[in-house]
C-alpha cells in the first residue's frame, strides 16, 4: 500500500478545507487561491429577470463553475 497522508481524522462532525473565504486552497500542485467572488456566483438560472435570458444566465453559471474548478486545480482547462 502506498504511503499517503490522511488530511482528516474521521471526526463524527465531518471535515472542511479552508476555515474562511480568505484562506487559500488548491489541488494537484496548482497555486493556492482564496474563494472566488463574482456576480456569476449569485446568478440564478431559474430566477432570471425579464431582461436576462435563461441561456445567458446558464452560460454565466457554467462558465463560473468551470473557472473555479480550473483555478483550484480540480479540472484541467484548455491549454
MIDOSE-1310 file (N, C-alpha, C; in nm, 2 decimals, decimal comma, always signed):
residues 79
xxxx	+0,09/-0,12/+0,00/+0,00/+0,00/+0,00/+0,09/+0,12/+0,00; +0,06/+0,22/-0,09/+0,15/+0,34/-0,09/+0,13/+0,42/+0,04; +0,23/+0,50/+0,07/+0,22/+0,59/+0,18/+0,14/+0,71/+0,14; +0,04/+0,74/+0,21/-0,04/+0,86/+0,18/-0,07/+0,93/+0,32
xxxx	-0,09/+1,06/+0,31/-0,12/+1,14/+0,42/-0,27/+1,16/+0,44; -0,32/+1,13/+0,55/-0,46/+1,14/+0,58/-0,48/+1,29/+0,62; -0,58/+1,36/+0,56/-0,60/+1,50/+0,60/-0,72/+1,52/+0,69; -0,78/+1,41/+0,73/-0,89/+1,42/+0,83/-0,86/+1,31/+0,93
xxxx	-0,93/+1,32/+1,04/-0,91/+1,21/+1,15/-1,04/+1,14/+1,18; -1,14/+1,14/+1,08/-1,26/+1,07/+1,10/-1,35/+1,13/+1,20; -1,36/+1,26/+1,21/-1,44/+1,33/+1,31/-1,59/+1,29/+1,28; -1,67/+1,27/+1,38/-1,81/+1,24/+1,36/-1,88/+1,36/+1,30
xxxx	-1,83/+1,48/+1,31/-1,89/+1,60/+1,25/-1,85/+1,63/+1,11; -1,75/+1,55/+1,06/-1,71/+1,57/+0,92/-1,58/+1,65/+0,91; -1,55/+1,70/+0,79/-1,42/+1,77/+0,77/-1,45/+1,89/+0,68; -1,36/+1,99/+0,69/-1,37/+2,10/+0,60/-1,23/+2,14/+0,55
xxxx	-1,23/+2,20/+0,44/-1,10/+2,25/+0,39/-1,12/+2,40/+0,38; -1,04/+2,48/+0,44/-1,05/+2,63/+0,44/-1,15/+2,67/+0,55; -1,10/+2,74/+0,64/-1,19/+2,79/+0,75/-1,26/+2,92/+0,72; -1,21/+2,99/+0,62/-1,27/+3,12/+0,58/-1,26/+3,14/+0,44
xxxx	-1,33/+3,24/+0,38/-1,32/+3,27/+0,24/-1,18/+3,32/+0,20; -1,11/+3,37/+0,30/-0,98/+3,43/+0,27/-0,86/+3,32/+0,28; -0,89/+3,20/+0,33/-0,79/+3,10/+0,33/-0,77/+3,04/+0,19; -0,65/+3,02/+0,16/-0,62/+2,97/+0,02/-0,61/+2,82/+0,02
xxxx	-0,66/+2,76/-0,09/-0,66/+2,62/-0,11/-0,62/+2,59/-0,26; -0,58/+2,47/-0,28/-0,55/+2,43/-0,42/-0,54/+2,27/-0,42; -0,54/+2,22/-0,54/-0,53/+2,07/-0,56/-0,43/+2,05/-0,67; -0,36/+1,93/-0,66/-0,27/+1,89/-0,77/-0,16/+1,98/-0,80
xxxx	-0,11/+2,05/-0,70/+0,01/+2,14/-0,72/-0,02/+2,27/-0,79; -0,15/+2,31/-0,80/-0,17/+2,44/-0,86/-0,15/+2,55/-0,75; -0,14/+2,67/-0,79/-0,12/+2,78/-0,69/-0,24/+2,80/-0,61; -0,23/+2,80/-0,47/-0,35/+2,82/-0,39/-0,41/+2,95/-0,41
xxxx	-0,55/+2,95/-0,41/-0,63/+3,08/-0,42/-0,73/+3,09/-0,31; -0,78/+3,21/-0,29/-0,89/+3,23/-0,20/-1,02/+3,20/-0,27; -1,13/+3,19/-0,20/-1,26/+3,17/-0,26/-1,29/+3,27/-0,37; -1,33/+3,22/-0,48/-1,36/+3,32/-0,59/-1,49/+3,39/-0,56
xxxx	-1,49/+3,52/-0,60/-1,61/+3,60/-0,58/-1,64/+3,66/-0,71; -1,77/+3,67/-0,74/-1,81/+3,73/-0,86/-1,96/+3,73/-0,88; -2,01/+3,81/-0,97/-2,16/+3,82/-0,98/-2,21/+3,69/-1,04; -2,14/+3,61/-1,11/-2,19/+3,49/-1,17/-2,23/+3,39/-1,06
xxxx	-2,16/+3,39/-0,95/-2,19/+3,30/-0,84/-2,33/+3,33/-0,78; -2,38/+3,45/-0,79/-2,51/+3,48/-0,74/-2,62/+3,47/-0,84; -2,58/+3,44/-0,97/-2,68/+3,42/-1,08/-2,76/+3,30/-1,06; -2,89/+3,32/-1,07/-2,98/+3,20/-1,06/-3,03/+3,17/-1,20
xxxx	-3,02/+3,05/-1,24/-3,07/+3,01/-1,38/-3,22/+3,03/-1,38; -3,29/+3,00/-1,27/-3,44/+2,99/-1,27/-3,50/+3,13/-1,23; -3,42/+3,21/-1,16/-3,48/+3,34/-1,12/-3,43/+3,45/-1,20; -3,42/+3,43/-1,33/-3,37/+3,54/-1,42/-3,48/+3,65/-1,43
xxxx	-3,43/+3,77/-1,46/-3,52/+3,88/-1,48/-3,57/+3,88/-1,62; -3,66/+3,97/-1,65/-3,72/+3,97/-1,79/-3,61/+4,02/-1,89; -3,50/+4,08/-1,84/-3,40/+4,13/-1,94/-3,29/+4,03/-1,96; -3,29/+3,92/-1,88/-3,18/+3,83/-1,89/-3,24/+3,69/-1,93
xxxx	-3,19/+3,64/-2,04/-3,24/+3,51/-2,09/-3,19/+3,40/-2,00; -3,26/+3,29/-2,00/-3,22/+3,17/-1,92/-3,08/+3,12/-1,98; -3,07/+3,12/-2,11/-2,94/+3,08/-2,17/-2,83/+3,16/-2,13; -2,85/+3,29/-2,12/-2,74/+3,38/-2,08/-2,70/+3,35/-1,93
xxxx	-2,80/+3,34/-1,85/-2,77/+3,31/-1,71/-2,71/+3,17/-1,69; -2,75/+3,07/-1,77/-2,70/+2,94/-1,76/-2,55/+2,94/-1,80; -2,52/+3,01/-1,91/-2,39/+3,02/-1,96/-2,30/+3,09/-1,86; -2,34/+3,19/-1,79/-2,26/+3,26/-1,69/-2,23/+3,17/-1,57
xxxx	-2,33/+3,09/-1,53/-2,31/+3,00/-1,42/-2,22/+2,89/-1,45; -2,23/+2,82/-1,57/-2,15/+2,72/-1,61/-2,00/+2,77/-1,63; -1,99/+2,89/-1,68/-1,85/+2,94/-1,70/-1,79/+2,97/-1,57; -1,86/+3,02/-1,47/-1,80/+3,04/-1,34/-1,77/+2,91/-1,27
xxxx	-1,85/+2,81/-1,28/-1,82/+2,67/-1,23/-1,69/+2,62/-1,29; -1,68/+2,63/-1,42/-1,56/+2,58/-1,49/-1,43/+2,66/-1,44; -1,44/+2,79/-1,44/-1,33/+2,87/-1,40/-1,29/+2,84/-1,25; -1,38/+2,82/-1,17/-1,35/+2,78/-1,03/-1,28/+2,65/-1,02
xxxx	-1,33/+2,55/-1,09/-1,27/+2,42/-1,09/-1,13/+2,42/-1,14; -1,11/+2,50/-1,25/-0,98/+2,51/-1,31/-0,88/+2,59/-1,21; -0,93/+2,69/-1,15/-0,85/+2,78/-1,06/-0,79/+2,70/-0,94; -0,87/+2,61/-0,89/-0,83/+2,53/-0,77/-0,76/+2,40/-0,81
xxxx	-0,75/+2,37/-0,94/-0,68/+2,25/-0,99/-0,76/+2,13/-1,00; -0,89/+2,13/-0,99/-0,97/+2,01/-0,99/-1,01/+1,98/-1,13; -0,99/+2,07/-1,23/-1,02/+2,04/-1,37/-0,92/+2,11/-1,45; -0,86/+2,04/-1,55/-0,76/+2,09/-1,63/-0,83/+2,17/-1,75
xxx	-0,80/+2,30/-1,75/-0,86/+2,38/-1,86/-0,79/+2,36/-1,99; -0,84/+2,43/-2,09/-0,78/+2,42/-2,23/-0,64/+2,47/-2,22; -0,55/+2,41/-2,29/-0,41/+2,45/-2,30/-0,39/+2,57/-2,39
